[in-house]
Amino acid sequence: MAVERNPELAREIVQRGHEAAAHGHTWTPQFSMTPAEERAAYESNIHAIQKATGVRPVGFNAFWLRGTPKTLEILQDLGFLYHVDDVSRDEPFIVPVRGKPFVVVPYTLRNNDIVRFDAPALTWSGFLEELKAEFDVLYEESQRRRRLMSISTHDRIAGTPARVKALGEFIDYAQKHKGVTFMRKDEIARFALAQSNTPREM
């Protein structure tokens, strides 16, 4: 609905090179829906994004990461490539959905601004130091296996000057490290599918 109300902004975001992923059409929790209602909600979500941006979404994030037993099958039917509603790993992996590969690009709740600024509260400098510490450990682990770091922000929370400053300083810090790359999640999903050593659940 935010895309429907602000199509020019949605279009501009995509034109800047960002991904238009789906996050549900309204804040109605998926787990309160029937399978038919869930499918219809995702179809509305796809239509709104495609109408505003000209791009069909291939990635999905459920309301508070809570899907249903049918969510992945519905997403697969609708042409989605990946979802993010899993916090179990620090690397992308593949799960089978009706015998076909479906990518998980894991979410990181501990790096979500809602969680870190509201409960428990962190200052911008505390958030910056925590992001750096998180990065340092994952970067060291990446010498032995693939690692992914995800940070989730919302304009109403992390869009303040001080918090934007913290994110900018973190990006500068990470970019100084050899071998680090910043990728859209759809790019990560396609990369994971193309690699023979991507972890796969049976």
Summary of the structure (lengths in Angstrom):
residues: 202
radius of gyration: 17.4
end to end distance: 36.5
largest distance: 48.1
contacts: 577
relative contact order: 0.13
helix: 50%
strand: 9%
